[in-house]
Amino acid sequence: MAGLINIGLTGILGHQAALNTTGNNITNANTPGYSRQEVQFETQSAQRTGAGSIGTGVSITDIRRLANEYLTQQVREDSSLFGEQEALNSELSRLDNLLGGESTGLSNALNNFFASLQNAAEDPASLPQRQLVLSEAQQVVNRFEALNQEFIQQRESVKTQMEQGVKDANTLLKSIAELNLAISESPGLAQGREPNELLDKRDEKLRELSELVNISVVQAEGSQVNVSLRNGQALVVGDKAAQLGTRDNAEDPTRLEFTLTTGGRTLNVDSQVNGGKLGGLQRFESEALQPAFAELGRVAIALSETLNHQHEIGMDLEGDLGGLFFSDINSQAAQRGRVIANTNNGAPRDAQLAVEIIDSSQLPAGSWSLRFGGDGRNFELVDRATGEVVNQGRLPDPVQSEISMPGFNIRIEGGTFNAGDSFLIEPTRNAAASIGLEVNREEDLAFASPVRAEGSANNTGDATINQGKMLDVRDPFTNSLLSNFRQDGQLDPPLDIQFRDDGGQLVYDIVDANTNTVLQAGDAAAVPPVNVFQAGQSNKLFTEDPRSPDYLGFQFEISGNPRPGDSFSIDYNTNGVSDNRNAEFLAALGTENTLNSGSQSFAEGYAGLVEDIGVKTRQSQLDKDAGSTLLEQSTNQRESVSGVNLDEEAGKLIQYQAAYNASAQVVSVAQDLFNTLLQSFR
């Protein structure tokens, strides 16, 4: 009877544990990271008799946690991928909405500005039309500044998210290390009885960490795990956790870089952080936000340089040459602000560099690192986007020199350069913030051309002279006014173009109209011939080459059939208040291809930025959707093994309850037999 009672008792206790385990599964069905558990039964050692072996009941060998390490790792990897794409898409969508919005973008402001110039060209003396031009120009400036400010705010938001993400990661790393210790000290671990609830908690912490950064997890002794970045940099070793951090980037102080502190040493792990939310934010900053800063600045520089040049070669309502329309792109402050010294440069840190914009049509949007090696004189210029060396050489002694690049020059002005010093070169990045409107009065808008030509009333031929093309009023090499424009309101000297016969050839002399002195005589016999008129075609007067001593900063064309004795005068455009020639040229700049080597207009250049961000946003949305699908699939696969199926658990409750009742009945039978036996002795 005692054996029968013991057999029933083992069944009662075993199935009671099974019922408790099943109940625990049911109550944790919605607990994140919980893995289903099951009781493993084993027959107890049988009792040997002469008639054979008699069973002695059942025992519980283990309460097993149903988990597949491969599926768990797959969930972590897919969580990291989805976390990266979600963060990237969120920031890209914000940037895309900003650039493409009608009220927040630049397109409408540019269109309205050039439309106002076109309207003003129709009535160049109208002060209200001129005021509208100034108003629309200010709107363009405001849009550039607003977009730049929005970029800065988004950059600061990204930095804040990075800092918070690092704090969250450190909390998780500390928890994982503590759980490692608790698991390794768990009673029964040496006998293979693992602390299921602690393992679930650790796996959930690892999954949450993978949402922030891509990690690698390796099993270690004592059921512990070691966690590292994907390149092998340790984050958790046993019960010791390293600490992630952020700090200002030494090369670019507007950016944050990631650090890892372990064993008293702090390492830069910026290039090793990838995947997860932190990797997505880092990708957005390097692949979208920084290029957007540079491209917006490039459009601002091209607009400023082109409008400034055209405005400077015009004449305002008061008869003066036009001045700057927008801010000077090559002011000393602007040139110096395009160079940032690395904070790790060696003493005495007195190097002076500047970047001068030479040709905005050739100017690329990008950033470069100027690095010095050897004895401090050897340099190489590295494109940060591609990592390629695009220029290299050696500084002279003294160091004053220039490094030429398409569209800009890097000017070495002086100072000391050490091996290992580096400088960040960004020709366009801050340009959108520094653009400003320089014209304050309607009268200062230079809508007229400062030079005009007309034929003599005594001409007998049918030749005509056009109204010319202004090339420049400044020497492109010294930036000083050309000598013939140095007298305010005058062309010094005014010119006469006088035709005469030279041995049967029609030639023309260029004459100082004030003194009647021949400045350049026509000569048909010279090699090559000088100022010989070619009948039947348009003849250009004056050279376009600024290096020529005969360069005057303008050019006219005469066509038709002049006769000897005919003449044309070229003089300052005095009282030319109704002249709209320069206004038309200014308005035409709206559609003229002035960017990318003459392949894009300003609007197209900005549209290219909008399109680029739009394509990246669309691609990130597709990647996010794909990542979500992969994460859902891997999560479902894990749930099929580790998840709690309530229907299945309900069935097990009935099964274990029936077994429990049956085991209790065994004990009851044993009791009845014992009572019967006692009754037989009374």
FENNOR-V912627 format. One record per pair of residues at least 4 apart in sequence whose C-alpha atoms are under 7 Angstrom apart, sorted by the first residue. I is the first residue (numbers start at 1). GAP is how many residues later the second one is. Records with the same first field share a line. If there is no record, write none. Layout:
I->GAP ; GAP
//
This chain:
1->4 ; 669 ; 673
2->4
3->4 ; 53
4->4 ; 663 ; 666
5->4 ; 661 ; 662 ; 665
6->4
7->4 ; 49 ; 50
8->4 ; 655 ; 656 ; 658 ; 659
9->4 ; 654 ; 658
10->4 ; 47 ; 48 ; 49
11->4 ; 46 ; 47 ; 649 ; 652
12->4 ; 648 ; 651 ; 652
13->4
14->4 ; 45 ; 46
15->4 ; 641 ; 644 ; 645
16->4 ; 644
17->4
18->4 ; 21 ; 638
19->4 ; 634 ; 637
20->4
21->4 ; 16 ; 17
22->4 ; 627 ; 631
23->4
24->4
25->4 ; 11 ; 12 ; 619
26->618 ; 620 ; 623
28->6
29->615
33->167 ; 168 ; 170 ; 171
34->166
35->30 ; 31 ; 32 ; 165 ; 607 ; 608
36->29 ; 30 ; 606 ; 607 ; 608
37->26 ; 27 ; 28 ; 29
38->25 ; 26 ; 27
39->21 ; 23 ; 24 ; 25
40->20 ; 21 ; 22 ; 23 ; 24
41->17 ; 18 ; 19 ; 20
42->16 ; 17 ; 18 ; 19
43->14 ; 15 ; 16
44->12 ; 13 ; 14 ; 15
45->10 ; 11
46->7 ; 8 ; 9 ; 10
47->6 ; 7 ; 8 ; 9
48->4 ; 5 ; 6
49->4
62->131
65->131
66->575 ; 576
67->574 ; 575
68->4
69->4
70->4
71->4 ; 563 ; 566 ; 567
72->4 ; 566
73->4
74->4 ; 560
75->4 ; 556 ; 559 ; 560
76->4 ; 131 ; 134
77->4 ; 133
78->4 ; 549 ; 552 ; 553
79->4 ; 131 ; 132 ; 552
80->4 ; 130 ; 131 ; 132 ; 133 ; 134 ; 195 ; 196
81->4 ; 194 ; 195 ; 546
82->4 ; 542 ; 545 ; 546
83->4 ; 128 ; 129 ; 193 ; 194
84->4 ; 191 ; 192 ; 193 ; 195 ; 196
85->4 ; 195 ; 535 ; 538 ; 539
86->4 ; 538
87->4 ; 190 ; 193 ; 194
88->4 ; 192 ; 193 ; 196 ; 532
89->4 ; 528 ; 531 ; 532
90->4
91->4
92->4 ; 525
93->4 ; 524
94->4
95->4
96->4 ; 514 ; 517 ; 518
97->4
98->6 ; 7
99->5 ; 6 ; 511
100->5 ; 510
101->4
102->6
106->4 ; 37
107->4 ; 496
108->4
109->4 ; 30 ; 31
110->4 ; 30
111->4
112->4 ; 24
113->4 ; 20 ; 23 ; 24
114->4 ; 473 ; 476
115->4
116->4 ; 16 ; 17
117->4 ; 16 ; 466 ; 469 ; 470
118->4 ; 466 ; 469
120->4 ; 9 ; 10
121->459 ; 462 ; 463
124->323 ; 454 ; 455 ; 456
125->452 ; 453
126->4
127->4 ; 315
128->4
129->4
130->4 ; 312
131->4 ; 311
132->4
133->4
134->4
135->4
136->4
137->4
138->4 ; 299
139->4
140->4
141->4 ; 294 ; 295 ; 296
142->4
143->4
144->4 ; 288 ; 289
145->4 ; 287 ; 288
146->4
147->4
148->4 ; 284 ; 285
149->4
150->4
151->4
152->4
153->4
154->4
155->4
156->4
157->4
158->4 ; 123
159->4 ; 97
160->4
161->4
162->4 ; 116
163->4 ; 83
164->4
165->4 ; 47 ; 113
166->4 ; 78 ; 79
167->4
168->4
169->4 ; 40 ; 43
170->4 ; 73 ; 74
171->4
172->4 ; 33 ; 37
173->4 ; 63 ; 68
174->4 ; 67
175->4
176->4 ; 26 ; 29
177->4 ; 59 ; 61 ; 62 ; 63 ; 64
178->4 ; 61
179->4 ; 19 ; 23
180->4 ; 44 ; 45 ; 58 ; 59
181->4 ; 58
182->4
183->12 ; 15 ; 40
184->38 ; 39 ; 40
186->9
188->4 ; 5
189->4 ; 5
195->4
196->4
197->4
198->4
199->4
200->4
201->4
202->4
203->4
204->4
205->4
206->4
207->4
209->4
210->4 ; 5 ; 66
211->65 ; 66
212->64 ; 65 ; 66
213->60 ; 61 ; 62 ; 63 ; 64 ; 65 ; 66
214->15 ; 16 ; 60 ; 61 ; 62
215->12 ; 13 ; 14 ; 15
216->11 ; 12 ; 13 ; 14
217->8 ; 9 ; 10 ; 11
218->7 ; 8 ; 9
219->4 ; 5 ; 6 ; 7
220->4 ; 5 ; 6
224->14
225->13
226->10 ; 11 ; 12
227->7 ; 8 ; 9 ; 10
228->4 ; 5 ; 6 ; 7 ; 8
229->4 ; 5 ; 6
231->41
235->6 ; 7
236->4 ; 5 ; 6
237->4
242->18 ; 19 ; 20
243->17 ; 18 ; 19
244->15 ; 16 ; 17
245->13 ; 14 ; 15
246->10 ; 11 ; 12 ; 13
247->9 ; 10 ; 11
248->5 ; 7 ; 8 ; 9
249->4 ; 6 ; 7 ; 8
250->92 ; 93 ; 94
251->91 ; 92 ; 173
257->13
258->10 ; 11 ; 12
259->7 ; 8 ; 9 ; 10 ; 11
260->6 ; 7 ; 8 ; 9
261->4 ; 5 ; 6
262->4
269->4
273->6
274->5
275->4 ; 5
276->4
277->4
278->4
279->4
280->4
281->4
282->4
283->4
284->4 ; 5
285->4 ; 5
286->4
287->4
288->4 ; 325
289->4
290->4
291->4 ; 75
292->4 ; 317
293->4 ; 136
294->4 ; 71 ; 72 ; 134 ; 135
295->4 ; 70 ; 314
296->4 ; 136
297->4 ; 131 ; 132 ; 133 ; 134 ; 135
298->4 ; 67 ; 130
299->4 ; 303 ; 306 ; 307
300->4 ; 131 ; 132 ; 135
301->4 ; 28 ; 59 ; 130
302->4 ; 58 ; 59
303->4 ; 299
304->4 ; 22 ; 23 ; 25
305->4 ; 24
306->4
307->4 ; 18 ; 279
308->4 ; 16 ; 17 ; 18
309->4
310->4 ; 276
311->11 ; 12 ; 13 ; 14 ; 135
312->9 ; 10 ; 11 ; 12
313->8 ; 9 ; 157 ; 159 ; 160
314->7 ; 8 ; 132 ; 133 ; 134 ; 135 ; 136 ; 268
315->4 ; 5 ; 6 ; 7 ; 131 ; 132 ; 133 ; 134 ; 135
316->4 ; 5 ; 6 ; 127 ; 128 ; 129 ; 130 ; 131 ; 132
317->126 ; 127 ; 129 ; 260
318->125
319->170 ; 255 ; 256
320->168 ; 169
321->129
322->122 ; 123 ; 124
324->4 ; 114
325->112 ; 113 ; 114
326->109 ; 110 ; 111 ; 112
327->108 ; 109 ; 110 ; 111
329->5
330->4 ; 5 ; 26 ; 27
331->4
332->4
333->4
334->4
335->19 ; 20 ; 21
336->17 ; 18 ; 19
338->16 ; 17 ; 87 ; 88 ; 89
339->14 ; 15 ; 84 ; 85 ; 86 ; 87
340->83 ; 84 ; 85
341->81 ; 82 ; 83
342->80 ; 81
345->4 ; 76 ; 77
346->72 ; 75
350->65 ; 66
351->63 ; 64 ; 65 ; 66
352->60 ; 61 ; 62 ; 63
353->58 ; 59 ; 60
354->56 ; 57 ; 58
355->53 ; 54 ; 55 ; 56 ; 72
356->52 ; 53 ; 54
357->50 ; 51 ; 52
358->49 ; 50 ; 51
359->4 ; 48 ; 49
360->47
361->233 ; 234 ; 235 ; 236 ; 237
362->44 ; 45 ; 234 ; 235
363->43 ; 44 ; 45
365->63
366->60
367->16 ; 17 ; 58 ; 59
368->13 ; 14 ; 15 ; 16 ; 56 ; 57 ; 58
369->12 ; 13 ; 14 ; 15 ; 53 ; 54 ; 55 ; 56
370->9 ; 10 ; 11 ; 12 ; 52 ; 53 ; 54 ; 55
371->8 ; 9 ; 10 ; 49 ; 50 ; 51 ; 52
372->4 ; 5 ; 6 ; 7 ; 8 ; 46 ; 47 ; 48 ; 49 ; 50
373->4 ; 5 ; 6 ; 46 ; 47
374->4 ; 45
375->43 ; 44
376->41 ; 42 ; 43
377->17 ; 18 ; 40
378->15 ; 16 ; 17
379->13 ; 14 ; 15
380->9 ; 11 ; 12 ; 13
381->8 ; 9 ; 10 ; 11
382->5 ; 6 ; 7 ; 8
383->4 ; 5 ; 6 ; 7
395->4
399->13 ; 15
400->12 ; 13 ; 14
401->10 ; 11 ; 12
402->7 ; 8 ; 9 ; 10
403->6 ; 7 ; 8
404->4 ; 5 ; 6
405->4
417->4
430->4
431->4
439->5 ; 6
447->133 ; 134 ; 135 ; 136
448->128 ; 131 ; 132 ; 133 ; 134 ; 135
449->124 ; 130 ; 132 ; 133
450->122 ; 123
451->119 ; 120 ; 121 ; 122
452->15 ; 118 ; 119 ; 120 ; 121
453->12 ; 14 ; 115 ; 116 ; 117 ; 118
454->11 ; 114 ; 115 ; 116
455->112 ; 113 ; 114
456->111 ; 112
459->107 ; 108
460->103 ; 106
461->100 ; 101 ; 102
462->98 ; 99 ; 100
463->95 ; 96 ; 97 ; 98 ; 99
464->94 ; 95 ; 96
465->92 ; 93 ; 94
466->90 ; 91 ; 92
467->89
468->87 ; 88 ; 89
469->85 ; 86 ; 87
470->83 ; 84 ; 85
471->82 ; 83
472->81 ; 82
473->8 ; 9 ; 12 ; 80
474->5 ; 6 ; 7 ; 8
475->4 ; 5 ; 6 ; 7
481->4 ; 5
482->4
484->7 ; 8 ; 9
485->5 ; 6 ; 7
487->5
489->83
490->82
491->80 ; 81
493->19 ; 20 ; 21
494->18 ; 19 ; 20 ; 76 ; 77
495->15 ; 16 ; 17 ; 18 ; 74 ; 75 ; 76
496->14 ; 15 ; 16 ; 17 ; 71 ; 72 ; 73 ; 74
497->11 ; 12 ; 13 ; 14 ; 70 ; 71 ; 72
498->10 ; 11 ; 12 ; 67 ; 68 ; 69 ; 70
499->7 ; 8 ; 9 ; 10 ; 64 ; 65 ; 66 ; 67 ; 68
500->6 ; 7 ; 8 ; 64 ; 65
501->4 ; 5 ; 6 ; 63
502->4 ; 5 ; 22
505->19
506->26 ; 27
507->15 ; 16 ; 17 ; 24 ; 25 ; 26
508->13 ; 14 ; 23 ; 24
509->9 ; 11 ; 12 ; 13
510->8 ; 9 ; 10 ; 11
511->5 ; 6 ; 7 ; 8
512->4 ; 5 ; 6 ; 7
522->8 ; 9 ; 10
523->6 ; 7 ; 8 ; 9
524->5 ; 6 ; 8
525->4
526->4
533->6
534->5
535->26
536->24
537->22
538->19 ; 20 ; 21
539->18 ; 19 ; 20
540->15 ; 16 ; 17 ; 18
541->14 ; 15 ; 16
542->9 ; 13
543->7 ; 8
544->7
545->6
546->5
562->4
580->4
581->4
582->4
583->4
584->4
585->4
588->4
590->11 ; 12
591->10
592->9
593->5 ; 6 ; 7 ; 8
594->4 ; 5 ; 6 ; 7
595->4 ; 5 ; 6 ; 7 ; 10
596->4
600->4 ; 5
601->4
602->4
603->4
604->4
605->4
606->4
607->4
608->4
609->4
610->4
611->4
612->4
613->4
614->4
615->4
616->4
617->4
618->4
619->4
620->4
621->4
622->4
623->4
624->4
625->4
626->4
627->4
628->4
629->4
630->4
631->4
632->4
633->4
634->4
635->4
636->4
637->4
638->4 ; 5
639->4
645->4
646->4
647->4
648->4
649->4
650->4
651->4
652->4
653->4
654->4
655->4
656->4
657->4
658->4
659->4
660->4
661->4
662->4
663->4
664->4
665->4
666->4
667->4
668->4
669->4
670->4
671->4
672->4
673->4
674->4
675->4
676->4
//
